[in-house]
Amino acid sequence: MNCRRCGKDGKYWNDTIDPETESKHLFYLCKDCQKKLFSMIGEFLEARE
């Protein structure tokens, strides 16, 4: 399955999603896009503090 953000082939799941559920497909990201997502989340949380 390809990354949902950039379309590259990826094999990394968002670990917070239960792999047995269908919703996992919404969070299928390659390693680079996961890094970008987690970076954006970190910046958002820092801005809220």
mmCIF entry with sequence, helices, sheets and N, C-alpha, C, O atoms, coordinates in Angstrom:
data_MODEL
# 
_entry.id   MODEL 
# 
_entity.id                         1 
_entity.type                       polymer 
_entity.pdbx_number_of_molecules   1 
# 
_entity_poly.entity_id                      1 
_entity_poly.type                           'polypeptide(L)' 
_entity_poly.nstd_linkage                   no 
_entity_poly.nstd_monomer                   no 
_entity_poly.pdbx_seq_one_letter_code       MNCRRCGKDGKYWNDTIDPETESKHLFYLCKDCQKKLFSMIGEFLEARE 
_entity_poly.pdbx_seq_one_letter_code_can   MNCRRCGKDGKYWNDTIDPETESKHLFYLCKDCQKKLFSMIGEFLEARE 
_entity_poly.pdbx_strand_id                 A 
# 
loop_
_entity_poly_seq.entity_id 
_entity_poly_seq.num 
_entity_poly_seq.mon_id 
_entity_poly_seq.hetero 
1 1  MET n 
1 2  ASN n 
1 3  CYS n 
1 4  ARG n 
1 5  ARG n 
1 6  CYS n 
1 7  GLY n 
1 8  LYS n 
1 9  ASP n 
1 10 GLY n 
1 11 LYS n 
1 12 TYR n 
1 13 TRP n 
1 14 ASN n 
1 15 ASP n 
1 16 THR n 
1 17 ILE n 
1 18 ASP n 
1 19 PRO n 
1 20 GLU n 
1 21 THR n 
1 22 GLU n 
1 23 SER n 
1 24 LYS n 
1 25 HIS n 
1 26 LEU n 
1 27 PHE n 
1 28 TYR n 
1 29 LEU n 
1 30 CYS n 
1 31 LYS n 
1 32 ASP n 
1 33 CYS n 
1 34 GLN n 
1 35 LYS n 
1 36 LYS n 
1 37 LEU n 
1 38 PHE n 
1 39 SER n 
1 40 MET n 
1 41 ILE n 
1 42 GLY n 
1 43 GLU n 
1 44 PHE n 
1 45 LEU n 
1 46 GLU n 
1 47 ALA n 
1 48 ARG n 
1 49 GLU n 
# 
_struct_asym.id          A 
_struct_asym.entity_id   1 
# 
loop_
_struct_conf.conf_type_id 
_struct_conf.id 
_struct_conf.pdbx_PDB_helix_id 
_struct_conf.beg_label_comp_id 
_struct_conf.beg_label_asym_id 
_struct_conf.beg_label_seq_id 
_struct_conf.pdbx_beg_PDB_ins_code 
_struct_conf.end_label_comp_id 
_struct_conf.end_label_asym_id 
_struct_conf.end_label_seq_id 
_struct_conf.pdbx_end_PDB_ins_code 
_struct_conf.beg_auth_comp_id 
_struct_conf.beg_auth_asym_id 
_struct_conf.beg_auth_seq_id 
_struct_conf.end_auth_comp_id 
_struct_conf.end_auth_asym_id 
_struct_conf.end_auth_seq_id 
_struct_conf.pdbx_PDB_helix_class 
_struct_conf.details 
_struct_conf.pdbx_PDB_helix_length 
HELX_P HELX_P1 AA1 GLU A 22 ? PHE A 27 ? GLU A 22 PHE A 27 5 ? 6  
HELX_P HELX_P2 AA2 LYS A 31 ? ARG A 48 ? LYS A 31 ARG A 48 1 ? 18 
# 
_struct_conf_type.id          HELX_P 
_struct_conf_type.criteria    ? 
_struct_conf_type.reference   ? 
# 
loop_
_atom_site.group_PDB 
_atom_site.id 
_atom_site.type_symbol 
_atom_site.label_atom_id 
_atom_site.label_alt_id 
_atom_site.label_comp_id 
_atom_site.label_asym_id 
_atom_site.label_entity_id 
_atom_site.label_seq_id 
_atom_site.pdbx_PDB_ins_code 
_atom_site.Cartn_x 
_atom_site.Cartn_y 
_atom_site.Cartn_z 
_atom_site.occupancy 
_atom_site.B_iso_or_equiv 
_atom_site.pdbx_formal_charge 
_atom_site.auth_seq_id 
_atom_site.auth_comp_id 
_atom_site.auth_asym_id 
_atom_site.auth_atom_id 
_atom_site.pdbx_PDB_model_num 
ATOM 1   N N  . MET A 1 1  ? 0.840   -1.182 0.000  1.00 0.00 ? 1  MET A N  1 
ATOM 2   C CA . MET A 1 1  ? 0.000   0.000  0.000  1.00 0.00 ? 1  MET A CA 1 
ATOM 3   C C  . MET A 1 1  ? 0.883   1.244  0.000  1.00 0.00 ? 1  MET A C  1 
ATOM 4   O O  . MET A 1 1  ? 1.942   1.258  0.628  1.00 0.00 ? 1  MET A O  1 
ATOM 5   N N  . ASN A 1 2  ? 0.454   2.271  -0.694 1.00 0.00 ? 2  ASN A N  1 
ATOM 6   C CA . ASN A 1 2  ? 1.242   3.493  -0.789 1.00 0.00 ? 2  ASN A CA 1 
ATOM 7   C C  . ASN A 1 2  ? 0.887   4.473  0.323  1.00 0.00 ? 2  ASN A C  1 
ATOM 8   O O  . ASN A 1 2  ? -0.194  4.422  0.908  1.00 0.00 ? 2  ASN A O  1 
ATOM 9   N N  . CYS A 1 3  ? 1.821   5.354  0.589  1.00 0.00 ? 3  CYS A N  1 
ATOM 10  C CA . CYS A 1 3  ? 1.643   6.412  1.581  1.00 0.00 ? 3  CYS A CA 1 
ATOM 11  C C  . CYS A 1 3  ? 0.417   7.250  1.214  1.00 0.00 ? 3  CYS A C  1 
ATOM 12  O O  . CYS A 1 3  ? 0.208   7.575  0.045  1.00 0.00 ? 3  CYS A O  1 
ATOM 13  N N  . ARG A 1 4  ? -0.387  7.596  2.212  1.00 0.00 ? 4  ARG A N  1 
ATOM 14  C CA . ARG A 1 4  ? -1.604  8.377  1.969  1.00 0.00 ? 4  ARG A CA 1 
ATOM 15  C C  . ARG A 1 4  ? -1.300  9.844  1.680  1.00 0.00 ? 4  ARG A C  1 
ATOM 16  O O  . ARG A 1 4  ? -2.161  10.569 1.182  1.00 0.00 ? 4  ARG A O  1 
ATOM 17  N N  . ARG A 1 5  ? -0.075  10.288 1.993  1.00 0.00 ? 5  ARG A N  1 
ATOM 18  C CA . ARG A 1 5  ? 0.261   11.701 1.807  1.00 0.00 ? 5  ARG A CA 1 
ATOM 19  C C  . ARG A 1 5  ? 0.998   11.945 0.498  1.00 0.00 ? 5  ARG A C  1 
ATOM 20  O O  . ARG A 1 5  ? 0.611   12.823 -0.274 1.00 0.00 ? 5  ARG A O  1 
ATOM 21  N N  . CYS A 1 6  ? 2.056   11.178 0.238  1.00 0.00 ? 6  CYS A N  1 
ATOM 22  C CA . CYS A 1 6  ? 2.904   11.476 -0.924 1.00 0.00 ? 6  CYS A CA 1 
ATOM 23  C C  . CYS A 1 6  ? 2.800   10.421 -2.028 1.00 0.00 ? 6  CYS A C  1 
ATOM 24  O O  . CYS A 1 6  ? 3.232   10.665 -3.155 1.00 0.00 ? 6  CYS A O  1 
ATOM 25  N N  . GLY A 1 7  ? 2.230   9.252  -1.716 1.00 0.00 ? 7  GLY A N  1 
ATOM 26  C CA . GLY A 1 7  ? 2.058   8.225  -2.729 1.00 0.00 ? 7  GLY A CA 1 
ATOM 27  C C  . GLY A 1 7  ? 3.213   7.252  -2.862 1.00 0.00 ? 7  GLY A C  1 
ATOM 28  O O  . GLY A 1 7  ? 3.118   6.280  -3.611 1.00 0.00 ? 7  GLY A O  1 
ATOM 29  N N  . LYS A 1 8  ? 4.325   7.503  -2.134 1.00 0.00 ? 8  LYS A N  1 
ATOM 30  C CA . LYS A 1 8  ? 5.456   6.576  -2.191 1.00 0.00 ? 8  LYS A CA 1 
ATOM 31  C C  . LYS A 1 8  ? 5.063   5.259  -1.530 1.00 0.00 ? 8  LYS A C  1 
ATOM 32  O O  . LYS A 1 8  ? 4.167   5.208  -0.687 1.00 0.00 ? 8  LYS A O  1 
ATOM 33  N N  . ASP A 1 9  ? 5.751   4.207  -1.930 1.00 0.00 ? 9  ASP A N  1 
ATOM 34  C CA . ASP A 1 9  ? 5.529   2.925  -1.280 1.00 0.00 ? 9  ASP A CA 1 
ATOM 35  C C  . ASP A 1 9  ? 6.006   3.026  0.160  1.00 0.00 ? 9  ASP A C  1 
ATOM 36  O O  . ASP A 1 9  ? 7.128   3.465  0.414  1.00 0.00 ? 9  ASP A O  1 
ATOM 37  N N  . GLY A 1 10 ? 5.174   2.627  1.089  1.00 0.00 ? 10 GLY A N  1 
ATOM 38  C CA . GLY A 1 10 ? 5.547   2.704  2.496  1.00 0.00 ? 10 GLY A CA 1 
ATOM 39  C C  . GLY A 1 10 ? 5.080   1.486  3.253  1.00 0.00 ? 10 GLY A C  1 
ATOM 40  O O  . GLY A 1 10 ? 4.116   0.828  2.861  1.00 0.00 ? 10 GLY A O  1 
ATOM 41  N N  . LYS A 1 11 ? 5.764   1.188  4.337  1.00 0.00 ? 11 LYS A N  1 
ATOM 42  C CA . LYS A 1 11 ? 5.391   0.026  5.134  1.00 0.00 ? 11 LYS A CA 1 
ATOM 43  C C  . LYS A 1 11 ? 5.300   0.391  6.609  1.00 0.00 ? 11 LYS A C  1 
ATOM 44  O O  . LYS A 1 11 ? 5.513   -0.460 7.472  1.00 0.00 ? 11 LYS A O  1 
ATOM 45  N N  . TYR A 1 12 ? 4.986   1.641  6.902  1.00 0.00 ? 12 TYR A N  1 
ATOM 46  C CA . TYR A 1 12 ? 4.958   2.100  8.292  1.00 0.00 ? 12 TYR A CA 1 
ATOM 47  C C  . TYR A 1 12 ? 3.543   2.481  8.690  1.00 0.00 ? 12 TYR A C  1 
ATOM 48  O O  . TYR A 1 12 ? 2.895   3.294  8.031  1.00 0.00 ? 12 TYR A O  1 
ATOM 49  N N  . TRP A 1 13 ? 3.077   1.889  9.765  1.00 0.00 ? 13 TRP A N  1 
ATOM 50  C CA . TRP A 1 13 ? 1.761   2.226  10.301 1.00 0.00 ? 13 TRP A CA 1 
ATOM 51  C C  . TRP A 1 13 ? 1.924   3.231  11.414 1.00 0.00 ? 13 TRP A C  1 
ATOM 52  O O  . TRP A 1 13 ? 2.960   3.283  12.076 1.00 0.00 ? 13 TRP A O  1 
ATOM 53  N N  . ASN A 1 14 ? 0.888   4.032  11.616 1.00 0.00 ? 14 ASN A N  1 
ATOM 54  C CA . ASN A 1 14 ? 0.828   4.861  12.813 1.00 0.00 ? 14 ASN A CA 1 
ATOM 55  C C  . ASN A 1 14 ? 0.566   3.890  13.963 1.00 0.00 ? 14 ASN A C  1 
ATOM 56  O O  . ASN A 1 14 ? -0.468  3.222  13.990 1.00 0.00 ? 14 ASN A O  1 
ATOM 57  N N  . ASP A 1 15 ? 1.493   3.810  14.905 1.00 0.00 ? 15 ASP A N  1 
ATOM 58  C CA . ASP A 1 15 ? 1.412   2.818  15.975 1.00 0.00 ? 15 ASP A CA 1 
ATOM 59  C C  . ASP A 1 15 ? 0.237   3.027  16.915 1.00 0.00 ? 15 ASP A C  1 
ATOM 60  O O  . ASP A 1 15 ? -0.082  2.134  17.699 1.00 0.00 ? 15 ASP A O  1 
ATOM 61  N N  . THR A 1 16 ? -0.411  4.178  16.860 1.00 0.00 ? 16 THR A N  1 
ATOM 62  C CA . THR A 1 16 ? -1.528  4.428  17.765 1.00 0.00 ? 16 THR A CA 1 
ATOM 63  C C  . THR A 1 16 ? -2.825  3.829  17.237 1.00 0.00 ? 16 THR A C  1 
ATOM 64  O O  . THR A 1 16 ? -3.838  3.832  17.937 1.00 0.00 ? 16 THR A O  1 
ATOM 65  N N  . ILE A 1 17 ? -2.805  3.319  16.022 1.00 0.00 ? 17 ILE A N  1 
ATOM 66  C CA . ILE A 1 17 ? -4.014  2.751  15.426 1.00 0.00 ? 17 ILE A CA 1 
ATOM 67  C C  . ILE A 1 17 ? -3.987  1.234  15.576 1.00 0.00 ? 17 ILE A C  1 
ATOM 68  O O  . ILE A 1 17 ? -2.968  0.594  15.316 1.00 0.00 ? 17 ILE A O  1 
ATOM 69  N N  . ASP A 1 18 ? -5.098  0.673  15.991 1.00 0.00 ? 18 ASP A N  1 
ATOM 70  C CA . ASP A 1 18 ? -5.213  -0.773 16.141 1.00 0.00 ? 18 ASP A CA 1 
ATOM 71  C C  . ASP A 1 18 ? -5.099  -1.419 14.761 1.00 0.00 ? 18 ASP A C  1 
ATOM 72  O O  . ASP A 1 18 ? -5.922  -1.138 13.890 1.00 0.00 ? 18 ASP A O  1 
ATOM 73  N N  . PRO A 1 19 ? -4.101  -2.277 14.541 1.00 0.00 ? 19 PRO A N  1 
ATOM 74  C CA . PRO A 1 19 ? -3.903  -2.867 13.207 1.00 0.00 ? 19 PRO A CA 1 
ATOM 75  C C  . PRO A 1 19 ? -5.040  -3.778 12.753 1.00 0.00 ? 19 PRO A C  1 
ATOM 76  O O  . PRO A 1 19 ? -5.103  -4.147 11.580 1.00 0.00 ? 19 PRO A O  1 
ATOM 77  N N  . GLU A 1 20 ? -5.939  -4.146 13.667 1.00 0.00 ? 20 GLU A N  1 
ATOM 78  C CA . GLU A 1 20 ? -7.057  -5.016 13.301 1.00 0.00 ? 20 GLU A CA 1 
ATOM 79  C C  . GLU A 1 20 ? -8.247  -4.228 12.752 1.00 0.00 ? 20 GLU A C  1 
ATOM 80  O O  . GLU A 1 20 ? -9.208  -4.826 12.268 1.00 0.00 ? 20 GLU A O  1 
ATOM 81  N N  . THR A 1 21 ? -8.200  -2.910 12.819 1.00 0.00 ? 21 THR A N  1 
ATOM 82  C CA . THR A 1 21 ? -9.346  -2.108 12.388 1.00 0.00 ? 21 THR A CA 1 
ATOM 83  C C  . THR A 1 21 ? -9.153  -1.572 10.976 1.00 0.00 ? 21 THR A C  1 
ATOM 84  O O  . THR A 1 21 ? -8.030  -1.456 10.485 1.00 0.00 ? 21 THR A O  1 
ATOM 85  N N  . GLU A 1 22 ? -10.260 -1.253 10.344 1.00 0.00 ? 22 GLU A N  1 
ATOM 86  C CA . GLU A 1 22 ? -10.215 -0.697 8.990  1.00 0.00 ? 22 GLU A CA 1 
ATOM 87  C C  . GLU A 1 22 ? -9.648  0.716  8.982  1.00 0.00 ? 22 GLU A C  1 
ATOM 88  O O  . GLU A 1 22 ? -9.116  1.159  7.964  1.00 0.00 ? 22 GLU A O  1 
ATOM 89  N N  . SER A 1 23 ? -9.753  1.432  10.101 1.00 0.00 ? 23 SER A N  1 
ATOM 90  C CA . SER A 1 23 ? -9.314  2.829  10.130 1.00 0.00 ? 23 SER A CA 1 
ATOM 91  C C  . SER A 1 23 ? -7.810  2.969  9.942  1.00 0.00 ? 23 SER A C  1 
ATOM 92  O O  . SER A 1 23 ? -7.315  4.067  9.690  1.00 0.00 ? 23 SER A O  1 
ATOM 93  N N  . LYS A 1 24 ? -7.083  1.867  10.062 1.00 0.00 ? 24 LYS A N  1 
ATOM 94  C CA . LYS A 1 24 ? -5.627  1.944  9.903  1.00 0.00 ? 24 LYS A CA 1 
ATOM 95  C C  . LYS A 1 24 ? -5.241  2.488  8.525  1.00 0.00 ? 24 LYS A C  1 
ATOM 96  O O  . LYS A 1 24 ? -4.182  3.098  8.381  1.00 0.00 ? 24 LYS A O  1 
ATOM 97  N N  . HIS A 1 25 ? -6.073  2.278  7.527  1.00 0.00 ? 25 HIS A N  1 
ATOM 98  C CA . HIS A 1 25 ? -5.730  2.717  6.174  1.00 0.00 ? 25 HIS A CA 1 
ATOM 99  C C  . HIS A 1 25 ? -5.691  4.240  6.059  1.00 0.00 ? 25 HIS A C  1 
ATOM 100 O O  . HIS A 1 25 ? -5.041  4.773  5.159  1.00 0.00 ? 25 HIS A O  1 
ATOM 101 N N  . LEU A 1 26 ? -6.366  4.933  6.944  1.00 0.00 ? 26 LEU A N  1 
ATOM 102 C CA . LEU A 1 26 ? -6.353  6.390  6.914  1.00 0.00 ? 26 LEU A CA 1 
ATOM 103 C C  . LEU A 1 26 ? -5.023  6.947  7.399  1.00 0.00 ? 26 LEU A C  1 
ATOM 104 O O  . LEU A 1 26 ? -4.710  8.112  7.154  1.00 0.00 ? 26 LEU A O  1 
ATOM 105 N N  . PHE A 1 27 ? -4.244  6.125  8.084  1.00 0.00 ? 27 PHE A N  1 
ATOM 106 C CA . PHE A 1 27 ? -3.014  6.592  8.719  1.00 0.00 ? 27 PHE A CA 1 
ATOM 107 C C  . PHE A 1 27 ? -1.788  5.895  8.151  1.00 0.00 ? 27 PHE A C  1 
ATOM 108 O O  . PHE A 1 27 ? -0.756  5.827  8.819  1.00 0.00 ? 27 PHE A O  1 
ATOM 109 N N  . TYR A 1 28 ? -1.880  5.380  6.936  1.00 0.00 ? 28 TYR A N  1 
ATOM 110 C CA . TYR A 1 28 ? -0.759  4.671  6.331  1.00 0.00 ? 28 TYR A CA 1 
ATOM 111 C C  . TYR A 1 28 ? 0.205   5.683  5.735  1.00 0.00 ? 28 TYR A C  1 
ATOM 112 O O  . TYR A 1 28 ? -0.078  6.278  4.695  1.00 0.00 ? 28 TYR A O  1 
ATOM 113 N N  . LEU A 1 29 ? 1.355   5.883  6.397  1.00 0.00 ? 29 LEU A N  1 
ATOM 114 C CA . LEU A 1 29 ? 2.320   6.885  5.961  1.00 0.00 ? 29 LEU A CA 1 
ATOM 115 C C  . LEU A 1 29 ? 3.700   6.270  5.815  1.00 0.00 ? 29 LEU A C  1 
ATOM 116 O O  . LEU A 1 29 ? 4.073   5.372  6.569  1.00 0.00 ? 29 LEU A O  1 
ATOM 117 N N  . CYS A 1 30 ? 4.462   6.763  4.833  1.00 0.00 ? 30 CYS A N  1 
ATOM 118 C CA . CYS A 1 30 ? 5.851   6.344  4.721  1.00 0.00 ? 30 CYS A CA 1 
ATOM 119 C C  . CYS A 1 30 ? 6.652   6.985  5.858  1.00 0.00 ? 30 CYS A C  1 
ATOM 120 O O  . CYS A 1 30 ? 6.154   7.873  6.550  1.00 0.00 ? 30 CYS A O  1 
ATOM 121 N N  . LYS A 1 31 ? 7.868   6.539  6.040  1.00 0.00 ? 31 LYS A N  1 
ATOM 122 C CA . LYS A 1 31 ? 8.685   7.009  7.163  1.00 0.00 ? 31 LYS A CA 1 
ATOM 123 C C  . LYS A 1 31 ? 8.901   8.523  7.118  1.00 0.00 ? 31 LYS A C  1 
ATOM 124 O O  . LYS A 1 31 ? 8.832   9.185  8.153  1.00 0.00 ? 31 LYS A O  1 
ATOM 125 N N  . ASP A 1 32 ? 9.161   9.078  5.930  1.00 0.00 ? 32 ASP A N  1 
ATOM 126 C CA . ASP A 1 32 ? 9.390   10.518 5.801  1.00 0.00 ? 32 ASP A CA 1 
ATOM 127 C C  . ASP A 1 32 ? 8.150   11.320 6.191  1.00 0.00 ? 32 ASP A C  1 
ATOM 128 O O  . ASP A 1 32 ? 8.254   12.329 6.889  1.00 0.00 ? 32 ASP A O  1 
ATOM 129 N N  . CYS A 1 33 ? 6.984   10.874 5.745  1.00 0.00 ? 33 CYS A N  1 
ATOM 130 C CA . CYS A 1 33 ? 5.755   11.605 6.053  1.00 0.00 ? 33 CYS A CA 1 
ATOM 131 C C  . CYS A 1 33 ? 5.392   11.465 7.530  1.00 0.00 ? 33 CYS A C  1 
ATOM 132 O O  . CYS A 1 33 ? 4.829   12.388 8.118  1.00 0.00 ? 33 CYS A O  1 
ATOM 133 N N  . GLN A 1 34 ? 5.712   10.313 8.135  1.00 0.00 ? 34 GLN A N  1 
ATOM 134 C CA . GLN A 1 34 ? 5.480   10.174 9.575  1.00 0.00 ? 34 GLN A CA 1 
ATOM 135 C C  . GLN A 1 34 ? 6.340   11.164 10.341 1.00 0.00 ? 34 GLN A C  1 
ATOM 136 O O  . GLN A 1 34 ? 5.873   11.783 11.298 1.00 0.00 ? 34 GLN A O  1 
ATOM 137 N N  . LYS A 1 35 ? 7.603   11.320 9.925  1.00 0.00 ? 35 LYS A N  1 
ATOM 138 C CA . LYS A 1 35 ? 8.487   12.284 10.600 1.00 0.00 ? 35 LYS A CA 1 
ATOM 139 C C  . LYS A 1 35 ? 7.915   13.690 10.496 1.00 0.00 ? 35 LYS A C  1 
ATOM 140 O O  . LYS A 1 35 ? 7.927   14.441 11.472 1.00 0.00 ? 35 LYS A O  1 
ATOM 141 N N  . LYS A 1 36 ? 7.409   14.054 9.308  1.00 0.00 ? 36 LYS A N  1 
ATOM 142 C CA . LYS A 1 36 ? 6.827   15.382 9.120  1.00 0.00 ? 36 LYS A CA 1 
ATOM 143 C C  . LYS A 1 36 ? 5.594   15.556 9.999  1.00 0.00 ? 36 LYS A C  1 
ATOM 144 O O  . LYS A 1 36 ? 5.411   16.605 10.617 1.00 0.00 ? 36 LYS A O  1 
ATOM 145 N N  . LEU A 1 37 ? 4.747   14.525 10.055 1.00 0.00 ? 37 LEU A N  1 
ATOM 146 C CA . LEU A 1 37 ? 3.535   14.596 10.867 1.00 0.00 ? 37 LEU A CA 1 
ATOM 147 C C  . LEU A 1 37 ? 3.881   14.774 12.340 1.00 0.00 ? 37 LEU A C  1 
ATOM 148 O O  . LEU A 1 37 ? 3.325   15.643 13.011 1.00 0.00 ? 37 LEU A O  1 
ATOM 149 N N  . PHE A 1 38 ? 4.799   13.952 12.843 1.00 0.00 ? 38 PHE A N  1 
ATOM 150 C CA . PHE A 1 38 ? 5.159   14.033 14.256 1.00 0.00 ? 38 PHE A CA 1 
ATOM 151 C C  . PHE A 1 38 ? 5.839   15.361 14.567 1.00 0.00 ? 38 PHE A C  1 
ATOM 152 O O  . PHE A 1 38 ? 5.669   15.899 15.661 1.00 0.00 ? 38 PHE A O  1 
ATOM 153 N N  . SER A 1 39 ? 6.600   15.892 13.627 1.00 0.00 ? 39 SER A N  1 
ATOM 154 C CA . SER A 1 39 ? 7.238   17.194 13.806 1.00 0.00 ? 39 SER A CA 1 
ATOM 155 C C  . SER A 1 39 ? 6.182   18.294 13.918 1.00 0.00 ? 39 SER A C  1 
ATOM 156 O O  . SER A 1 39 ? 6.281   19.172 14.776 1.00 0.00 ? 39 SER A O  1 
ATOM 157 N N  . MET A 1 40 ? 5.166   18.241 13.042 1.00 0.00 ? 40 MET A N  1 
ATOM 158 C CA . MET A 1 40 ? 4.104   19.243 13.085 1.00 0.00 ? 40 MET A CA 1 
ATOM 159 C C  . MET A 1 40 ? 3.319   19.145 14.387 1.00 0.00 ? 40 MET A C  1 
ATOM 160 O O  . MET A 1 40 ? 2.958   20.167 14.970 1.00 0.00 ? 40 MET A O  1 
ATOM 161 N N  . ILE A 1 41 ? 3.049   17.921 14.851 1.00 0.00 ? 41 ILE A N  1 
ATOM 162 C CA . ILE A 1 41 ? 2.326   17.729 16.111 1.00 0.00 ? 41 ILE A CA 1 
ATOM 163 C C  . ILE A 1 41 ? 3.146   18.298 17.266 1.00 0.00 ? 41 ILE A C  1 
ATOM 164 O O  . ILE A 1 41 ? 2.602   18.965 18.147 1.00 0.00 ? 41 ILE A O  1 
ATOM 165 N N  . GLY A 1 42 ? 4.452   18.036 17.262 1.00 0.00 ? 42 GLY A N  1 
ATOM 166 C CA . GLY A 1 42 ? 5.331   18.549 18.309 1.00 0.00 ? 42 GLY A CA 1 
ATOM 167 C C  . GLY A 1 42 ? 5.346   20.066 18.343 1.00 0.00 ? 42 GLY A C  1 
ATOM 168 O O  . GLY A 1 42 ? 5.299   20.665 19.418 1.00 0.00 ? 42 GLY A O  1 
ATOM 169 N N  . GLU A 1 43 ? 5.410   20.697 17.170 1.00 0.00 ? 43 GLU A N  1 
ATOM 170 C CA . GLU A 1 43 ? 5.407   22.159 17.099 1.00 0.00 ? 43 GLU A CA 1 
ATOM 171 C C  . GLU A 1 43 ? 4.080   22.721 17.593 1.00 0.00 ? 43 GLU A C  1 
ATOM 172 O O  . GLU A 1 43 ? 4.050   23.753 18.264 1.00 0.00 ? 43 GLU A O  1 
ATOM 173 N N  . PHE A 1 44 ? 2.999   22.052 17.267 1.00 0.00 ? 44 PHE A N  1 
ATOM 174 C CA . PHE A 1 44 ? 1.676   22.494 17.711 1.00 0.00 ? 44 PHE A CA 1 
ATOM 175 C C  . PHE A 1 44 ? 1.570   22.421 19.233 1.00 0.00 ? 44 PHE A C  1 
ATOM 176 O O  . PHE A 1 44 ? 1.076   23.350 19.871 1.00 0.00 ? 44 PHE A O  1 
ATOM 177 N N  . LEU A 1 45 ? 2.034   21.320 19.806 1.00 0.00 ? 45 LEU A N  1 
ATOM 178 C CA . LEU A 1 45 ? 1.965   21.163 21.259 1.00 0.00 ? 45 LEU A CA 1 
ATOM 179 C C  . LEU A 1 45 ? 2.844   22.188 21.971 1.00 0.00 ? 45 LEU A C  1 
ATOM 180 O O  . LEU A 1 45 ? 2.464   22.708 23.020 1.00 0.00 ? 45 LEU A O  1 
ATOM 181 N N  . GLU A 1 46 ? 4.011   22.480 21.411 1.00 0.00 ? 46 GLU A N  1 
ATOM 182 C CA . GLU A 1 46 ? 4.890   23.496 22.005 1.00 0.00 ? 46 GLU A CA 1 
ATOM 183 C C  . GLU A 1 46 ? 4.229   24.872 21.945 1.00 0.00 ? 46 GLU A C  1 
ATOM 184 O O  . GLU A 1 46 ? 4.344   25.657 22.887 1.00 0.00 ? 46 GLU A O  1 
ATOM 185 N N  . ALA A 1 47 ? 3.550   25.162 20.861 1.00 0.00 ? 47 ALA A N  1 
ATOM 186 C CA . ALA A 1 47 ? 2.901   26.463 20.705 1.00 0.00 ? 47 ALA A CA 1 
ATOM 187 C C  . ALA A 1 47 ? 1.756   26.626 21.705 1.00 0.00 ? 47 ALA A C  1 
ATOM 188 O O  . ALA A 1 47 ? 1.477   27.739 22.150 1.00 0.00 ? 47 ALA A O  1 
ATOM 189 N N  . ARG A 1 48 ? 1.100   25.534 22.056 1.00 0.00 ? 48 ARG A N  1 
ATOM 190 C CA . ARG A 1 48 ? -0.015  25.596 23.003 1.00 0.00 ? 48 ARG A CA 1 
ATOM 191 C C  . ARG A 1 48 ? 0.469   25.855 24.422 1.00 0.00 ? 48 ARG A C  1 
ATOM 192 O O  . ARG A 1 48 ? -0.263  26.428 25.229 1.00 0.00 ? 48 ARG A O  1 
ATOM 193 N N  . GLU A 1 49 ? 1.681   25.443 24.732 1.00 0.00 ? 49 GLU A N  1 
ATOM 194 C CA . GLU A 1 49 ? 2.213   25.636 26.089 1.00 0.00 ? 49 GLU A CA 1 
ATOM 195 C C  . GLU A 1 49 ? 2.617   27.038 26.244 1.00 0.00 ? 49 GLU A C  1 
ATOM 196 O O  . GLU A 1 49 ? 3.095   27.429 27.310 1.00 0.00 ? 49 GLU A O  1 
# 
